[in-house]
Amino acid sequence: MILKSVATLVVIAAFTAPALAQTNVICDEASVAKAEQQIGQISDGAKKIESTKELAMAKEAMTANDVGKCKSHLENAIKGMDAM
């Protein structure tokens, strides 16, 4: 009985952990402006350059109304900032 309960908890944890780890990035003017401001505060030159490139690609995708690409590049820019 206890073994079944533990197994159930392990299965639930396996399915919920990836869902909780995903960020829900919204590609809009406000998010891009916020990311731009945060990138301006990065002190590591290489990380700042990479995040700036990703943000530029996100802006281009947003202008082209390609939400998927915009979200992907914005997520990459944010990940680059988190690695500070």
Protein Blocks (a to p, Z undefined) as FASTA:
>chain_A
ZZmmmmmmmmmmmmmmmmmmpccddddfklmmmmmmmmmmpmblklmmmmmmmmmmmmmm
mmnopaklmmmmmmmmmmmmmmZZ
